[in-house]
Amino acid sequence: MHGMQGTRRGTIRGRRWLGPFVHRGMPRFRRSGYGFDRLWGFTKLTGFELGLMAIAVGWLVGKAVMKGSNYRGGRKYQILAGALTYFSITFSYIPYLFEAAGKQAAEEAKKNPESLKKSVAPAAADPPLTAGTAAIAVGALALVILAAPFLAGFSNVIGWFIIAFGLWEAWKFTRKQPFELSGPHVLAERKTE
C-alpha cells in the first residue's frame, strides 16, 4: 500500500510541473495555426501584406499562452509563446511557397511542353513511397518553411524586424507575474462602548 502511494505522489508531482505546460500549453499549438490562417486569409482577401499582423499574432499567442497557464507566466511559457509565434508567422509562408511552385511549374510547362510528357511517361520506374521518405520530405519542407524569412536574404530585413517585434510581444506578454500577498485586512472597525 505504501509503495502505491509513493507512485501516486510521483505521478501527481510530475503533473504539477508538466500539467499547465503540456496539458494547457500544447493545445495552443493547434490554435496558433489559426493565426497563420488569418494572416494568409487577410493578405489574400485584401492584397495587403501587413507586417503588423505578425505583431498582432505575437500578442494573441502570448495572451493565449498566459490564459492557458492560469496567468502564471515564466521562462518556459515565454519559450512556448515565442516558438508558437515563430511557427505561426513562418507557416503563413506555406501557401505562398506552393503558389510560387505552381506558377514556376506552369511557366516551365509553357516553355517546354516536351519535358512534361517525359516526366509523365516513366512513372512505373519510380520506387514506391515509404513512410521514411515521406517523413524526410515533410521534415525538409518544414525546415524550408522555418527558414523562409531568411532565404530572401537582406531584401527581407524589414520582415526580420517585424518578426522580431512579434516574438518580443509574445515574450513580453508571458513574463512571470509577481505573486503578491497582503493582509490581514480589517473589514470594519468594531465599536466599543
N, C-alpha and C positions, 0 to 999 in steps of 0.2 A: 504494500500500500504506500509506504513512504517513497519508494523509488518511482512510483507512478506520479506522485505529487511533484517530485522534482522535475520529471519530464514535462509535466503540465506547466510548471513555472517557467521552464526554459522556453517553451512554445510561446507563452504569454510575453516573456521578456523579448523574444525575437519579434513578436508582433508590435511591441511598443516602438521599436526603432523602425521596422520596415512598414508597419501599418499605415501611418499617414503618408509615407513616401511612395510606397508601391501601390497600396490599395486605393489611395485617393489621388496620387500624382499621375500614375500611368494612364488612367482614362483621359487625362488632359492631353496626352499624346494624340489620341484619336480626335479630340476636339480641336487640337491645333491645326489639324487638316482642314477644318472649316475656314481657318484664317487664310490659307493659301487659295482655297476655292473662291473665297470672297474677293481676295486681291486680284486673282486672274479674271474673275467674272466682271469686276468693276472695270478693269482695263479693257476687256473685250467689248463691253457694252458702250462705254463712253469714248474709247480710243485714247484716253489719257493714261499715261504711265506716271502715277504719282508715287514718289519715293516716300512721301509722308505716310502712306498706307503701311509701310514697313514699321514705322514708329508706332502706329496705332495697333498693329498686330503684336508688337512687343508689349505694349501696355495691356492689351486684352489677355495675352498669355500670362503675363505677370499677375494680373488680377485673378485669373482662373486658378493659377497655382496657389496663390495666397488663400483663396477660398477653400481649395482642396486641403490645405494644410491647417485649416482652422485658424488662419491668420497668425501662425507661428513664425514663419519665415526662417531664414538661416542659410548657411552656405550650401547645403545640399539642394535646397529649393531654388536658390539662385542659379546653381548649375543646371538644374532641371529646366527652369524657365528660359535660361539662355539657350540651351540645346533645342528646346521646343520652338523657340522663336527663330533660331537659325534654320532649323528644318522647315518650318512653315514658310519662311521667306525664300529659301533656295528651292523648295519643292514647287513654288509658284512658277519656276522656270520650266517645268516639265512640259506643259502644253506648247510653249514657245519652241522648245527643242524638237518636239515631234512635228510641229508645224514647219519648222525650218528644214527638217529632214525630208518631209513630204514634198516641199517645194523644190528641194535640190534633186530628189529622185524624179520629179515630173520634168524639170529642166533637162536632166540627163537623158530621159526617155525621148524628149523632143529633139534633142541634138543628134542622138544616135539610137534610132529605133531597133537596130540590129542587136545591140547589147541586151535589150530586154528579151528578145527571142532566145538568145544564147543562155541567159540566166534561167529561163523557164524550162528549157529542154532537159538538162541533166539532173532533174530533181531526184531521181531514183538513186543516184550515186552518193547523195549526202547521207552521212550516218544519222541514226535516229537521235532525237533529242533526249538526253537523260536528265535526271534531277540535278546531278552535279553540274552539268553545263548550264542548265537553267539558273541555278544558284549563282554561278560565276558571272553569268550575263547580267543578272539583276544586281549583283554586288558592284559590278563595273559601272552599270548605269547609275546606281546610287552615288558612287564616288564622283562620276562626271557631274551629276546634279549638285552635289555638295560643293564641288569646286567651280561651278558655273560662274559665280560672281567674279572670280579671279582669272578665268580663262580669257576674258576680253582684254586683259592687260591694263595698261594705265589709262585707257579710254573710259574705264568704268570707275575712276577714283571717287567720283561723287557718289556712286552707288555703294562703294565700300563704306563711306562715311555715313550714309543713310542706314545701312545695315548695322553699323556700329551704334548709331543712336537708338535703333530699335532694340538691340541687345542691351544697351545701357538702361533703357526704360524697364525692360524685364528684370534686369539685375537690381536696379534701384527699388523697384516695387516690391520685390520679395526679400528685402533685407530683414534681419531678425528684429522683431518688435520687442521693445523692452517690457519686462513684466514689472508692473508697479503695484504694490500693495500698501494701502494706508489704513489707518484706523487705530483704535476703535473710535467710532464717531458717535456723538451724542445726538439722539433724535430729538429729544425735548428736555428742557431743564425741569427738574422736579421742584414743585413749590413746597417749601417747608414753612410751617406756621409757628 
